[in-house]
Every structure is written in C-alpha cells, then in structure tokens.
Amino acid sequence: MQEAIPYKTWASFAANDRGSSSAGTMKGPAKAEELKRMVSQNAVIVFGKSGCCMIHVVTRLLQGQGVNPAVYEIEEKDENDVVSQLQQIGAGKDEKVQLPAVFIGGRLFGGLDRVMAAHISGELIPVLKQARALWL
C-alpha cells in the first residue's frame, strides 16, 4: 500500500479556542475567510459532520491513493452556516454542497459518491496529480 504524504496540518489553528482533535483535523465554527483560506491552502480538504463515518470512508480512500487530506469536522449546530459558506466558495449554480464535501485543488470536487465514482473510473488519480496532491 502507498503511504500518504502529509500536505498540511492545522498547527496554526492549535492555539485557537476551537481546539484540534488531531493533526489535520479541526473542529468548531469558522468564518468565511478561514474556510476560503483552508480550501486554497490545501491540495485536498474534506469537510464533514463531526462523528460521521463517511468522513472516515472518504479520508481512507484518499489515503489509499497516497494523499493525506486535511479534515474539517463540522459540529451539528454550525452545519447550515458552514454548508452555505462552502456553497459560496466552491459550488456552481447547479451544484449543491453535500457532506462530506471534498475540495481538490481549491475547487469543490463533490461528495463521497463523486469521489468513489472517480476512483472506480480512474479519473481520481489525474485530478489529484493536477492539484499537486500526488507527486508520483
């Protein structure tokens, strides 16, 4: 199995009152500017509901490809606000952000179903390489 190469950790947010449950994972409310910065500074970032098993599924799939995505867990009380901000950041008029939402190369790639379909069709690796999430 390929080993994931870390791209970005949230060490810069560790001092915030939101807290960090582990490297690469951040919890708590975020402002629109913070979300834009997170999306632009990470080759791959996964946004999902806190405690949802689908975050784990999509993260493991990406790690299996050699990518170490940043993960942002959204608390239930902040879900509507964060989803609407993510909608403004990366989704087109016809697209709707669904959690977990995967941003690759600063753009919304899709949810778990889109990532799985791209993986099965062989489309995922070229997209990850183009976003410089993979160097192989």
Secondary structure, DSSP 4 states (H G I P E B T S, - for coil): -PPPEE----GGGTTSTT--SBTTEEES---HHHHHHHHHH-SEEEEEETT-HHHHHHHHHHHHTTEE-EEEEEPGGGHHHHHHHHHHHH--SS----SSEEEETTEEEE-HHHHHHHHHHT-HHHHHHHTTS---
